[in-house]
Amino acid sequence: MQQIASAHEMRECDEEAIKKYGIPGIILMENAARGTADAMHRHIQSLSQKNILIICGKGNNGGDGFALARHLFEQSCTVTVAALSPVNQLKGDARVNADIIKKMSRTDSSGNLTLIPSINRQKLEQLPHSDVIVDAILGTGFKGKLKSKVASIVEWMNTQSATRVAIDVPSGIDADTGNAKGITMQVDFTCTMGLVKTGLLFSPGRDASGKIICIDIQIPPEVFRRAKIKTFLVQERDVRNAFPKRALDAHKYQLGKVFVLAGSTGLTGAAALTSTSALRSGAGAVVLGVPEQLNLMMEKKLTEIMTLPLADNGSGVLHASSWDRIRQQCEWADVIAVGPGLSVSEDVKEIIVRMVKEIQKPLVLDADGLNLLAGNDTILAKREARVIITPHTGEFSRLTGISNDEIKNERLGVVQRYARMRNITVLLKGGPSIVASKDGILYINRTGNPGMATAGAGDVLTGVIAGLWAQGMTDDAAAYSGAYIHGVAGDAAKARYGEQAMTAGDIQEELLKVLKEITG
């Protein structure tokens, strides 16, 4: 899997490369600059014919900018380097590269390399038009809000009709969380060094970063293998490798039996979407338990799904007296999916609590199955059998008591701590989705789009996860593979119908093609 690093983790990798392997920091800076120049040539047409403005801060991010200027100048570009500070105030490797640019600009007779020290917005506004602007102001160590001088410069950069490029992280973005307090640099490309930073994957960092290009700065691979990095980006090959192979003589009960407990009056669609998605994702057999008032309707609606009518006292909502039949069906199943469209009542709450406490089978909890555990979620940690929960932010807040703002500001840390504390797998839905394992490993899924914020999309996801898990995937693999597949299907639905018009049924329909492509 592709490793994703926090700012601290990337600094540790840099330090190990320097101390253990003897690679000078200035060599890493040189590799960063060369790789960024190469990436710009690949992604910006006719770069050598363009006027390029590089705005450099006083740290190593600025040092990368000074080194980049030299490479671009040597490749026949017209380069203006605007430094926020005088060169004599810089230190270390940044100072070395700034001194080189200072000397080169003085001896350049072509006029194609210019250094402007102590830049401010007024000076920037007097410069000729730039075709490309490079943000080399602040690096991965930035936290908080931009100071007024830098904020004014960033504001000016954002108004220019130029291709904008950020080195490592756009200025104003927290490299760990993606959070921002105030104005941030908005770029077309972000050339990030070594490993992708977590903050580039979460909004507003995700929105500010444009296309993310990971630059190989020649840190030995062993450094990354030894690093205690626990965050990964899910890719298609990871999902493909997670699928168990089917025996040629397999029968349906060997391919996974799923029991879905879902639906109530007015919410039958959730039951249909969940159960059908479990079957569509490859489970051999699916039984849907529904209130008996809805059973005839579901039998007519669902051709391949077996239904189990359960006591509801004529209400269309499960009654506690249905427990014995539910427990019996749970014993049959390999995986149980509970929650979509169940509604919230004391009877349903009693069933959910008993299921968590008494049924030692793999369990996927979503929607009302989570809402009814609010204030009683400690029982999750006491189970022997594995649990996957699939909340969106609101459901996760209700379940845990953690505020929406805290979840939003520190999504990775909050989810990671909760999964460890409750000994479960958590899939926090969003853009992007996060899967956290009981061991503290984090999987980030970037597939999907805003059009998936539609009724029933989460029910499709629950069914897909249950179906994958029942076939023999691990709980973590079922969660991150389900999120990936669901997102790719959502992207296919967007391409076909657009974000505004797509429905959960469209996502489910696209599962056919997506699963075929992934599994080959």
C-alpha positions in Angstrom: 0.0 0.0 0.0 1.1 3.6 -0.6 2.3 5.2 2.7 0.9 8.6 3.7 2.9 10.6 6.2 2.4 13.3 8.7 4.8 16.2 8.8 6.6 14.6 11.8 6.8 11.2 10.2 8.4 12.7 7.0 10.9 14.7 9.1 11.9 11.5 10.8 12.5 9.8 7.5 14.6 12.8 6.3 16.6 12.6 9.5 17.3 8.9 9.2 18.4 9.3 5.6 20.8 12.0 6.7 22.1 10.4 9.9 22.1 6.7 9.1 22.9 6.8 5.4 25.0 10.0 5.3 22.9 11.7 2.7 23.4 15.5 3.2 20.2 17.5 3.6 21.3 19.7 0.7 21.3 16.6 -1.6 17.7 15.9 -0.5 16.9 19.5 -1.3 18.6 19.2 -4.7 16.6 16.1 -5.5 13.4 17.9 -4.5 14.1 20.8 -6.8 15.1 18.6 -9.7 12.1 16.4 -9.3 9.8 19.4 -9.1 11.3 20.9 -12.2 10.8 17.6 -14.1 7.2 17.4 -12.9 6.5 21.0 -14.0 7.9 20.2 -17.5 5.6 17.1 -17.7 2.5 18.9 -16.6 2.8 22.4 -17.9 3.0 22.7 -21.7 5.9 24.6 -23.2 7.3 25.5 -19.8 10.7 26.7 -21.1 8.9 29.5 -23.0 7.1 30.8 -19.9 7.8 33.5 -17.3 8.0 31.8 -13.9 7.8 33.6 -10.6 9.0 31.7 -7.5 8.2 33.2 -4.1 10.4 31.8 -1.4 10.1 31.8 2.4 13.1 31.7 4.7 13.0 27.9 5.7 13.7 24.7 3.8 10.6 25.2 1.7 12.1 28.4 0.4 15.4 26.6 -0.1 13.6 24.1 -2.4 12.3 27.2 -4.3 15.8 28.7 -4.7 17.2 25.3 -5.9 14.2 24.9 -8.3 14.9 28.4 -9.8 18.4 27.3 -10.7 17.1 24.1 -12.5 14.4 26.0 -14.4 16.9 28.7 -15.4 19.3 26.1 -16.7 16.4 24.6 -18.7 15.9 28.0 -20.5 13.1 29.3 -18.5 12.8 33.0 -17.5 12.7 33.0 -13.7 12.1 35.6 -11.1 12.8 34.7 -7.5 11.0 36.8 -4.9 12.4 36.2 -1.4 10.4 37.2 1.6 13.6 37.8 3.6 17.1 39.1 2.7 19.5 36.3 1.8 21.8 37.1 4.7 18.9 36.2 7.1 18.6 32.7 5.8 20.3 29.7 7.3 21.6 26.2 6.4 20.8 24.6 3.1 18.3 27.3 2.2 21.1 29.9 2.6 23.4 27.9 0.3 20.9 27.8 -2.5 19.9 31.4 -2.0 23.5 32.5 -2.2 23.9 30.5 -5.5 20.9 32.3 -7.0 22.2 35.7 -5.8 25.5 35.1 -7.5 23.9 33.7 -10.7 21.5 36.6 -11.0 24.3 39.1 -10.7 26.4 37.5 -13.5 23.4 36.6 -15.8 23.7 38.6 -18.9 20.5 37.2 -20.5 18.2 38.9 -18.0 16.4 35.6 -17.6 17.2 35.2 -13.8 16.2 37.9 -11.4 16.4 37.9 -7.6 14.2 40.3 -5.6 14.9 40.3 -1.8 12.4 41.4 0.8 9.4 41.1 -1.4 6.0 42.5 -0.5 2.7 42.8 -2.2 3.4 46.3 -3.6 6.5 45.1 -5.3 4.7 42.0 -6.7 2.1 44.1 -8.2 4.7 46.0 -10.2 6.2 42.9 -11.8 5.5 41.8 -15.4 2.9 39.1 -15.9 4.0 35.6 -14.8 2.7 32.5 -16.6 3.6 30.2 -13.7 3.7 31.1 -10.0 5.4 28.7 -7.5 4.6 28.8 -3.8 7.7 28.0 -1.8 6.8 30.1 1.2 5.9 27.7 4.0 6.5 24.0 4.4 5.1 21.1 6.4 5.8 22.7 9.8 3.2 25.4 9.4 0.3 25.6 11.9 -2.3 28.2 12.6 -3.0 31.3 10.5 -0.9 33.1 8.0 0.7 36.4 9.2 -0.7 39.5 7.5 2.3 40.1 5.1 2.2 36.5 3.9 -1.6 36.4 3.7 -1.5 39.5 1.5 1.0 37.9 -0.8 -1.0 34.7 -1.0 -4.1 36.7 -1.7 -2.3 38.4 -4.6 -1.0 35.0 -5.9 -4.5 33.6 -6.0 -5.8 36.4 -8.1 -3.2 35.9 -10.9 -4.2 34.3 -14.2 -1.3 31.9 -14.0 -0.7 28.2 -13.4 0.1 27.9 -9.7 2.3 25.3 -8.2 3.0 24.6 -4.5 6.1 22.9 -3.1 5.2 20.2 -0.6 2.0 21.9 0.9 0.1 25.0 -0.2 0.8 27.9 2.2 -1.8 28.2 4.9 -2.6 24.5 5.0 -1.9 22.3 8.0 0.1 19.4 6.5 -1.3 16.9 9.0 -5.0 17.7 9.1 -5.7 19.8 6.0 -7.2 22.4 8.2 -6.8 26.1 7.5 -7.5 29.3 9.6 -8.0 32.0 7.1 -6.7 32.5 3.5 -4.8 29.7 1.9 -2.9 29.3 -1.4 -4.9 27.7 -4.1 -2.9 25.8 -6.7 -3.2 23.6 -9.8 -0.4 21.3 -8.7 1.3 20.4 -5.5 4.7 18.7 -5.7 5.0 17.0 -2.3 8.3 15.4 -1.2 9.0 11.8 -0.4 5.5 10.8 0.7 2.1 12.4 0.3 1.1 14.3 3.4 -2.1 13.5 5.1 -3.3 17.1 5.0 -3.4 17.1 1.2 -6.2 14.5 1.3 -8.6 16.3 3.6 -10.5 19.5 2.9 -9.7 22.4 2.7 -6.2 21.1 2.0 -7.6 18.7 -0.6 -9.4 21.5 -2.4 -6.4 23.8 -2.3 -3.8 21.3 -3.5 -5.0 20.5 -7.0 -3.2 17.6 -8.6 -0.9 15.9 -6.1 2.5 14.9 -7.6 4.8 12.9 -5.3 8.4 13.7 -5.8 11.0 10.9 -5.3 13.9 12.7 -3.4 15.9 9.5 -3.3 15.5 8.5 0.3 16.5 4.8 0.5 13.4 2.6 0.4 14.5 0.8 3.6 13.9 4.1 5.5 10.2 4.0 4.5 9.9 0.3 5.2 11.4 0.8 8.7 9.3 3.9 9.5 6.4 3.4 11.9 3.9 4.9 9.5 0.4 3.6 10.0 -1.5 5.6 7.4 -2.0 4.2 3.9 -3.8 5.3 0.7 -6.0 2.5 -0.7 -5.4 1.7 -4.4 -6.9 -0.7 -6.9 -4.2 -3.3 -6.6 -4.8 -3.4 -2.8 -8.4 -4.3 -3.3 -7.7 -6.8 -6.0 -5.2 -8.6 -3.8 -7.7 -8.7 -1.0 -10.2 -10.8 -2.9 -10.1 -14.5 -2.0 -10.0 -16.9 -4.9 -13.0 -19.1 -5.6 -12.7 -22.8 -5.9 -13.9 -24.3 -9.1 -16.3 -26.6 -7.2 -17.6 -23.9 -4.8 -21.3 -23.7 -3.9 -23.3 -20.8 -2.7 -23.0 -21.5 1.0 -19.2 -21.6 0.7 -19.2 -18.1 -0.8 -20.6 -16.4 2.2 -24.0 -16.2 3.9 -25.2 -12.8 4.9 -28.1 -12.0 7.2 -29.4 -8.4 6.8 -31.6 -6.9 9.5 -33.1 -3.8 8.1 -36.2 -1.8 7.1 -39.3 -0.4 8.6 -42.5 1.3 7.4 -41.4 4.1 5.0 -37.8 2.8 4.9 -38.0 -0.3 2.8 -35.6 1.0 0.3 -32.7 0.8 2.8 -33.4 -2.9 3.3 -33.6 -3.6 -0.4 -30.4 -1.7 -1.2 -28.4 -3.3 1.6 -29.4 -6.9 0.9 -29.1 -6.6 -2.9 -25.7 -5.0 -2.6 -24.5 -7.8 -0.4 -25.5 -10.3 -3.0 -24.1 -8.2 -5.9 -20.7 -7.9 -4.2 -20.3 -11.7 -4.3 -22.0 -13.2 -1.2 -23.5 -16.7 -2.0 -26.7 -16.3 -0.2 -28.5 -13.4 1.5 -31.5 -13.4 3.9 -33.3 -10.2 4.7 -35.1 -10.0 8.0 -37.9 -7.4 7.9 -41.0 -6.6 9.9 -43.8 -9.0 8.9 -46.0 -6.2 7.7 -43.4 -5.4 5.0 -42.5 -9.0 4.0 -45.0 -9.4 1.1 -43.8 -6.1 -0.4 -40.1 -7.2 -0.1 -40.8 -10.6 -1.6 -42.3 -8.9 -4.6 -39.5 -6.4 -4.9 -36.5 -8.8 -4.4 -36.1 -11.7 -6.6 -32.8 -13.2 -5.5 -33.0 -12.3 -1.8 -34.6 -14.6 0.7 -36.8 -12.9 3.2 -37.6 -13.6 6.9 -40.8 -12.0 8.3 -40.3 -10.9 11.9 -42.8 -10.0 14.6 -43.8 -6.3 14.5 -47.2 -6.3 16.3 -48.7 -4.8 13.1 -46.5 -1.6 13.4 -44.1 -2.2 10.5 -41.3 -1.8 13.1 -39.5 -4.8 14.7 -40.9 -5.9 18.1 -38.7 -7.4 20.8 -40.6 -10.7 20.5 -38.9 -11.3 17.2 -35.6 -11.9 19.0 -35.7 -15.7 19.0 -36.1 -15.9 15.2 -33.4 -13.3 14.7 -31.0 -15.2 16.9 -31.7 -18.4 15.0 -31.0 -16.7 11.6 -27.8 -15.2 13.0 -26.5 -18.7 13.8 -26.9 -19.5 10.1 -25.0 -16.5 8.8 -21.3 -15.9 8.3 -21.8 -12.1 8.5 -24.6 -10.0 9.9 -25.5 -6.5 8.6 -27.7 -4.5 10.9 -29.2 -1.0 11.0 -30.3 0.5 7.7 -33.9 1.8 7.9 -34.7 0.0 11.2 -36.0 3.1 12.8 -35.5 4.0 16.5 -37.7 2.5 19.2 -37.2 0.8 22.5 -38.0 -2.6 21.0 -35.4 -2.2 18.2 -32.9 -0.9 20.7 -33.3 -4.0 22.8 -32.7 -6.1 19.8 -29.5 -4.2 18.8 -28.1 -4.4 22.3 -28.8 -8.1 22.6 -27.3 -8.7 19.2 -24.0 -6.9 20.2 -23.9 -8.7 23.5 -25.0 -12.2 22.6 -24.3 -13.0 19.0 -20.7 -13.8 18.4 -20.6 -13.5 14.6 -19.0 -10.8 12.4 -21.2 -7.8 12.6 -21.6 -4.7 10.4 -23.4 -1.9 12.1 -24.8 1.2 10.3 -27.4 3.9 10.5 -30.1 3.2 13.2 -28.0 0.3 14.5 -25.4 2.9 15.6 -27.9 5.5 16.7 -29.5 3.1 19.1 -26.1 2.4 20.7 -25.5 6.0 21.6 -24.5 6.2 25.3 -24.0 2.4 25.4 -21.2 1.9 23.0 -18.8 0.4 25.6 -20.5 -3.0 24.9 -18.7 -3.0 21.5 -15.3 -3.5 23.2 -16.6 -6.6 25.1 -17.4 -8.7 22.0 -15.2 -11.5 20.9 -16.3 -11.5 17.3 -15.3 -8.6 15.1 -17.3 -5.5 14.4 -17.3 -3.0 11.6 -19.2 0.3 12.0 -19.8 2.6 9.1 -21.0 6.0 10.4 -21.0 9.4 8.8 -19.9 12.3 10.9 -23.3 12.9 12.5 -23.8 9.2 13.5 -20.2 9.0 14.8 -20.8 12.1 16.9 -24.0 10.7 18.4 -22.4 7.3 19.1 -19.2 8.7 20.7 -20.3 12.0 22.2 -17.5 13.7 20.3 -18.5 17.0 18.8 -18.8 17.4 15.0 -16.2 20.2 15.1 -13.6 18.0 17.0 -14.2 15.2 14.5 -13.8 17.5 11.5 -10.6 19.1 12.9 -8.9 15.9 13.7 -10.6 13.1 11.8 -7.6 10.7 11.6 -6.7 10.9 15.3 -10.3 10.7 16.6 -11.1 7.7 14.5 -7.8 6.0 15.3 -8.3 6.4 19.0 -11.9 5.2 19.0 -11.1 2.1 17.0 -8.4 1.1 19.4 -10.5 1.9 22.5 -13.5 -0.2 21.3 -11.4 -2.9 19.6 -13.4 -2.6 16.3 -12.9 -1.4 12.7 -14.4 2.0 12.0 -15.2 3.3 8.6 -15.9 7.0 8.9 -17.7 8.1 5.7 -16.8 11.3 4.0 -14.5 12.9 1.4 -12.3 11.0 1.8 -13.4 8.0 3.9 -11.2 6.7 6.6 -11.0 3.1 7.8 -9.3 2.7 11.2 -8.3 -0.8 12.5 -8.2 -2.0 16.1 -4.4 -1.9 15.8 -4.3 1.8 14.9 -3.7 1.4 11.2 -5.5 3.9 9.0 -6.6 3.4 5.4 -7.7 6.5 3.4 -10.0 6.1 0.4 -10.1 8.9 -2.2 -12.6 7.4 -4.6 -16.1 8.8 -4.7 -17.6 12.3 -5.2 -20.2 14.7 -3.7 -23.0 13.2 -5.8 -22.9 10.2 -3.4 -24.4 12.4 -0.7 -27.8 10.9 -1.6 -30.3 8.8 0.3 -29.4 5.2 0.2 -25.8 5.4 -0.8 -24.7 4.4 2.7 -27.0 1.4 2.6 -25.3 0.2 -0.6 -21.9 0.5 1.1 -23.1 -1.5 4.1 -24.2 -4.3 1.8 -21.0 -4.3 -0.2 -18.9 -4.6 3.0 -21.0 -7.4 4.4 -20.8 -9.3 1.1 -17.0 -8.9 0.8 -16.5 -9.9 4.5 -18.6 -13.0 4.1 -16.5 -14.2 1.2 -13.4 -14.4 3.4 -11.8 -11.0 3.5 -10.5 -9.8 6.8 -12.6 -7.1 8.6 -10.2 -4.3 7.7 -9.9 -5.4 4.0 -13.7 -5.7 3.7 -14.0 -2.2 5.0 -11.4 -0.5 2.9 -12.2 -2.6 -0.2 -15.9 -1.8 0.2 -15.2 1.9 0.5 -13.0 1.8 -2.6 -15.4 -0.2 -4.7 -18.4 1.9 -3.6 -16.5 5.1 -4.4 -15.4 3.9 -7.9 -19.0 2.8 -8.6 -20.1 6.3 -7.5 -17.6 7.9 -9.8 -18.9 5.8 -12.7 -22.5 6.8 -11.8 -21.4 10.5 -11.8 -19.8 10.0 -15.3 -23.0 8.6 -16.5 -25.7 10.7 -14.8 -23.9 13.7 -13.2 -23.6 14.6 -9.6 -27.0 16.1 -9.2 -29.1 13.4 -10.8 -27.3 10.2 -9.6 -29.1 8.0 -7.1 -28.1 5.1 -4.8 -29.6 2.7 -7.3 -27.2 4.1 -10.0 -24.3 3.4 -7.7 -25.5 -0.1 -7.1 -26.0 -0.7 -10.8 -22.4 0.3 -11.5 -21.1 -2.3 -9.1 -21.4 -4.8 -11.9 -18.8 -3.2 -14.1 -16.5 -2.1 -11.2 -16.3 -5.5 -9.6 -15.5 -7.1 -13.0 -12.8 -4.6 -13.7 -11.1 -4.9 -10.3 -11.3 -8.7 -10.1 -10.4 -9.2 -13.7 
